[in-house]
Amino acid sequence: MNPKVGAWWPVLASSEVRNKPVGRTRFGEQLVFWRDGDSVVSMADRCPHRGAALSLGRINQQEHTITCPFHGLEFGADGNCTRVPVERDYEIPPGFGVPSYPVREADGYVWLWRGPQPDGDYPDVAIHHDTLGLHHGDAIGTWNAHYTRCIENVCDFSHLPFVHRTTIGMFKKDWVTDVRVQDVRGGFRTFLQENGKVGQSFEFLYPNRWLLRLTPGIMLGLVFAPIDDTHTFVYGRTWHRLPLPGLKWLMDGYTRFSQFMVFREDWPIVASQTPGDVLEADDEKLFPSDGPIMAYRKLHRSHY
């Protein structure tokens, strides 16, 4: 289903796009990402000549083009074909090229615009400003579920004593979930009430960014990049204030281990949910403890 309101989606880490083209499947489409100088370019990963993957080609930085590995056709950042070397004086017909897509780079991610183009300028990307200037460790992984189910899973406090009864939900066996949801620009914030006190809170920024505040100095951030209808690529970051730039590998290891220990319990449950896309889940009966789920669905439906 195509959105009726456009949005910027972080779809891969900036560090993945270096000197060579990078092929990734996002939203069920094969895409190629490459650098034209300081800018990242995104286009369909298919040469219109014979269907070869452009991500197997190379970048010509002097000509600002990507070259097809099969017959050397070159394409500019706008997707238009600029050269057909085997045809010498061949006049390239208008419109012969590859679909290209608006891209921005911010906060360590490559952002892809999905949806109708705005009437005026493109809006700014949605960034969690609390993380600016902090250090972080990274982790990545694939969830075998639709991205909307993955997002709802991390917005759900009430599943903790059941799915995570041996880890983060161990001491919440008689827990009654009391949550408060507050609108923020571009998304919503949820506060967990425990024994009359404000506990953990998270912030969700549409379309696919989530940030959990574990302590005043430690936060867990997740980006859910849709691969297709049944797979989602997840970028995780553990944000912290400790000045450990030289020990980033240690923080990366901690982030991978901690997320694996928790998310491995979520994976089979989330993959089992039907229907996959929550836009088709109108028959589900939600409870007051599902306040964050209701907030996400309201926001999501407003875009579709």
C-alpha positions as CSV (number, residue, x, y, z in Angstrom):
1,M,0.0,0.0,0.0
2,N,1.4,3.4,-1.0
3,P,1.3,6.3,1.5
4,K,-0.9,9.3,0.8
5,V,1.4,11.5,2.9
6,G,5.1,11.5,2.2
7,A,7.8,11.0,4.9
8,W,11.6,10.6,5.2
9,W,12.5,7.1,6.2
10,P,16.0,6.2,7.5
11,V,16.8,3.0,5.5
12,L,20.5,2.3,6.0
13,A,23.5,3.5,7.9
14,S,25.7,6.1,6.3
15,S,28.7,3.9,7.0
16,E,27.3,1.3,4.6
17,V,27.7,3.6,1.6
18,R,31.4,4.1,0.9
19,N,33.5,3.7,-2.3
20,K,31.4,1.1,-4.0
21,P,27.7,0.8,-4.9
22,V,25.5,-0.9,-2.3
23,G,22.5,-2.9,-3.2
24,R,19.6,-3.1,-0.6
25,T,16.0,-4.3,-0.7
26,R,13.7,-1.7,0.8
27,F,9.9,-1.6,0.6
28,G,10.1,-4.7,-1.6
29,E,12.2,-3.0,-4.3
30,Q,15.8,-3.6,-5.2
31,L,17.7,-0.3,-4.7
32,V,21.3,0.8,-5.3
33,F,22.9,3.4,-3.1
34,W,26.2,5.2,-4.1
35,R,28.1,8.3,-3.4
36,D,28.4,11.1,-5.8
37,G,31.0,13.2,-4.0
38,D,29.6,14.1,-0.6
39,S,26.1,13.2,-1.6
40,V,24.3,9.8,-1.5
41,V,22.3,8.7,-4.5
42,S,19.5,6.1,-4.6
43,M,18.0,4.6,-7.7
44,A,16.4,1.3,-8.9
45,D,19.1,-1.4,-8.9
46,R,18.4,-2.5,-12.5
47,C,19.9,-1.4,-15.8
48,P,17.2,-0.7,-18.3
49,H,19.3,-2.3,-21.1
50,R,19.4,-5.9,-20.0
51,G,18.3,-5.9,-16.4
52,A,21.7,-6.3,-14.7
53,A,22.2,-5.1,-11.1
54,L,23.9,-1.7,-11.0
55,S,25.1,-2.5,-7.5
56,L,27.6,-4.8,-9.1
57,G,29.1,-2.0,-11.2
58,R,31.4,0.8,-10.3
59,I,31.4,4.5,-9.6
60,N,33.0,7.0,-11.9
61,Q,33.7,9.9,-9.6
62,Q,35.1,12.1,-12.4
63,E,32.0,11.8,-14.5
64,H,29.6,11.6,-11.5
65,T,28.1,8.4,-12.8
66,I,27.5,4.8,-11.9
67,T,28.5,2.2,-14.5
68,C,26.6,-1.0,-15.4
69,P,28.8,-4.1,-15.0
70,F,27.3,-5.7,-18.1
71,H,27.9,-3.3,-21.0
72,G,29.3,-0.2,-19.4
73,L,26.2,2.0,-19.7
74,E,26.6,5.1,-17.4
75,F,23.9,6.8,-15.4
76,G,24.0,10.1,-13.6
77,A,22.7,10.9,-10.1
78,D,19.3,11.9,-11.7
79,G,19.0,8.4,-13.2
80,N,19.4,9.5,-16.8
81,C,21.7,7.5,-19.1
82,T,24.8,9.6,-20.1
83,R,26.8,7.1,-22.2
84,V,26.4,3.9,-24.1
85,P,30.1,3.0,-24.9
86,V,29.5,0.1,-27.3
87,E,27.4,2.2,-29.6
88,R,29.9,5.0,-30.1
89,D,27.8,7.8,-31.7
90,Y,24.4,6.4,-30.5
91,E,22.0,9.2,-29.6
92,I,20.5,8.4,-26.2
93,P,16.7,8.8,-26.4
94,P,15.0,11.1,-23.9
95,G,13.8,9.4,-20.8
96,F,16.2,6.4,-21.1
97,G,17.4,5.8,-17.6
98,V,16.7,4.5,-14.1
99,P,14.2,5.7,-11.6
100,S,15.9,7.8,-8.9
101,Y,14.7,8.8,-5.5
102,P,15.1,11.8,-3.1
103,V,17.7,11.1,-0.5
104,R,19.1,12.9,2.5
105,E,21.9,12.0,4.9
106,A,21.6,12.9,8.6
107,D,22.3,11.6,12.1
108,G,24.4,8.7,10.7
109,Y,21.6,7.4,8.4
110,V,20.6,7.6,4.8
111,W,17.0,8.8,4.5
112,L,14.7,7.9,1.6
113,W,11.6,9.9,0.8
114,R,8.6,7.7,0.3
115,G,5.2,9.1,-0.8
116,P,4.0,12.0,-2.9
117,Q,6.3,14.9,-3.3
118,P,5.5,17.9,-1.2
119,D,4.1,21.1,-2.9
120,G,7.0,23.1,-1.5
121,D,10.3,22.2,0.0
122,Y,10.9,18.8,1.5
123,P,10.5,18.8,5.3
124,D,13.4,18.2,7.7
125,V,14.1,14.7,8.8
126,A,12.8,13.6,12.3
127,I,15.7,13.3,14.7
128,H,15.7,12.5,18.4
129,H,17.5,15.6,19.6
130,D,18.3,14.1,23.1
131,T,20.9,11.9,21.5
132,L,22.9,14.7,19.8
133,G,26.5,14.7,21.0
134,L,26.3,11.4,22.7
135,H,28.4,8.3,22.1
136,H,26.8,5.0,20.9
137,G,27.3,1.4,20.2
138,D,25.7,-0.3,17.2
139,A,23.9,-3.5,16.4
140,I,22.0,-4.7,13.4
141,G,19.6,-7.6,12.7
142,T,16.7,-8.8,10.6
143,W,13.2,-9.5,12.0
144,N,11.0,-11.9,10.1
145,A,7.9,-9.7,10.3
146,H,6.2,-6.7,8.8
147,Y,7.7,-3.5,10.0
148,T,4.5,-2.3,11.6
149,R,4.4,-5.3,13.9
150,C,8.0,-4.8,14.8
151,I,7.4,-1.2,15.7
152,E,4.3,-2.0,17.7
153,N,6.2,-4.7,19.6
154,V,8.7,-2.2,21.1
155,C,5.8,0.2,21.8
156,D,4.2,-2.4,24.0
157,F,5.0,-2.4,27.7
158,S,2.4,-5.0,28.7
159,H,4.0,-8.0,27.0
160,L,7.2,-7.8,29.2
161,P,6.2,-10.2,32.0
162,F,5.0,-12.8,29.5
163,V,7.4,-12.8,26.6
164,H,10.4,-11.6,28.7
165,R,9.7,-13.5,31.9
166,T,13.4,-14.6,32.2
167,T,15.0,-11.3,31.2
168,I,13.7,-7.8,31.4
169,G,10.2,-8.9,32.6
170,M,11.5,-11.2,35.4
171,F,10.3,-8.9,38.2
172,K,7.0,-7.8,36.7
173,K,4.9,-11.0,37.2
174,D,2.0,-9.2,39.0
175,W,2.4,-6.0,37.0
176,V,-0.5,-3.9,35.9
177,T,0.5,-1.7,32.9
178,D,-0.4,2.0,33.4
179,V,0.8,4.1,30.6
180,R,0.4,7.8,29.6
181,V,0.7,8.9,25.9
182,Q,1.6,12.4,25.0
183,D,1.7,13.9,21.5
184,V,5.0,15.4,20.3
185,R,6.0,16.9,17.0
186,G,6.2,14.1,14.5
187,G,5.1,11.4,16.9
188,F,4.3,10.6,20.5
189,R,5.9,10.0,23.8
190,T,4.8,7.3,26.3
191,F,5.4,7.3,30.0
192,L,5.2,4.2,32.2
193,Q,3.5,4.6,35.6
194,E,4.8,2.3,38.3
195,N,3.5,2.6,41.9
196,G,2.4,6.1,41.2
197,K,5.8,7.2,39.9
198,V,6.9,7.9,36.4
199,G,9.1,5.0,35.2
200,Q,10.7,4.3,31.8
201,S,9.6,6.3,28.8
202,F,10.0,6.1,25.1
203,E,9.6,8.4,22.1
204,F,8.4,7.4,18.7
205,L,9.0,9.6,15.7
206,Y,7.1,8.7,12.5
207,P,7.7,6.7,10.4
208,N,10.2,4.3,12.0
209,R,12.3,5.8,14.8
210,W,12.1,4.7,18.4
211,L,14.0,5.8,21.5
212,L,13.8,4.3,25.0
213,R,15.1,6.2,28.0
214,L,16.6,3.5,30.3
215,T,18.3,5.9,32.7
216,P,19.1,9.7,32.5
217,G,22.4,8.8,30.8
218,I,21.6,5.7,28.7
219,M,19.1,5.4,25.9
220,L,18.3,2.6,23.4
221,G,17.5,3.7,19.8
222,L,16.0,1.6,17.0
223,V,15.3,2.2,13.3
224,F,13.0,-0.2,11.5
225,A,13.8,-0.3,7.8
226,P,11.2,-2.2,5.8
227,I,12.7,-4.9,3.5
228,D,9.5,-6.4,2.3
229,D,6.1,-7.5,3.7
230,T,7.7,-10.2,5.9
231,H,11.2,-8.9,6.7
232,T,12.4,-5.8,8.5
233,F,16.0,-4.7,9.0
234,V,16.7,-3.2,12.4
235,Y,19.4,-0.7,13.3
236,G,20.0,-0.5,17.0
237,R,22.1,2.0,19.0
238,T,22.8,2.2,22.7
239,W,23.4,5.9,23.4
240,H,25.5,6.9,26.4
241,R,27.5,9.8,27.9
242,L,30.7,7.9,28.6
243,P,33.6,9.3,26.6
244,L,34.6,5.9,25.0
245,P,35.3,6.7,21.4
246,G,38.4,4.5,21.5
247,L,36.4,1.6,22.9
248,K,33.5,1.7,20.5
249,W,34.1,-2.0,19.7
250,L,33.3,-2.8,23.3
251,M,30.1,-0.8,23.2
252,D,29.1,-2.4,19.9
253,G,29.5,-5.9,21.5
254,Y,27.4,-4.9,24.5
255,T,24.7,-3.5,22.2
256,R,24.6,-6.7,20.1
257,F,24.6,-9.0,23.1
258,S,22.0,-7.1,25.1
259,Q,19.6,-6.7,22.1
260,F,20.0,-10.4,21.2
261,M,19.2,-11.5,24.7
262,V,15.9,-9.6,24.7
263,F,14.8,-9.6,21.0
264,R,15.3,-13.3,20.5
265,E,12.3,-13.7,22.8
266,D,10.2,-11.4,20.7
267,W,11.1,-12.8,17.2
268,P,8.8,-15.9,17.1
269,I,5.9,-14.0,18.6
270,V,6.1,-11.1,16.3
271,A,6.6,-13.3,13.3
272,S,3.4,-15.2,14.2
273,Q,1.1,-12.2,14.3
274,T,-1.6,-12.1,11.6
275,P,-2.3,-10.1,9.5
276,G,1.3,-8.8,9.1
277,D,0.4,-5.3,8.2
278,V,-1.5,-3.6,11.1
279,L,-3.5,-1.5,8.5
280,E,-5.4,-4.8,7.9
281,A,-5.9,-5.5,11.7
282,D,-9.2,-3.7,12.2
283,D,-10.8,-6.6,14.0
284,E,-8.3,-6.6,16.9
285,K,-9.7,-5.6,20.3
286,L,-7.3,-3.2,22.1
287,F,-7.1,-2.5,25.9
288,P,-6.3,0.7,27.7
289,S,-2.8,-0.7,28.2
290,D,-2.4,-0.6,24.4
291,G,-2.4,3.2,24.5
292,P,0.9,3.4,22.6
293,I,-0.4,0.9,20.0
294,M,-3.5,3.1,19.4
295,A,-1.3,6.2,19.1
296,Y,0.9,4.5,16.5
297,R,-2.0,3.2,14.5
298,K,-3.7,6.6,14.5
299,L,-0.5,8.2,13.2
300,H,0.2,5.5,10.7
301,R,-3.4,5.5,9.3
302,S,-3.2,9.3,8.9
303,H,-0.4,8.7,6.4
304,Y,-2.1,5.9,4.5
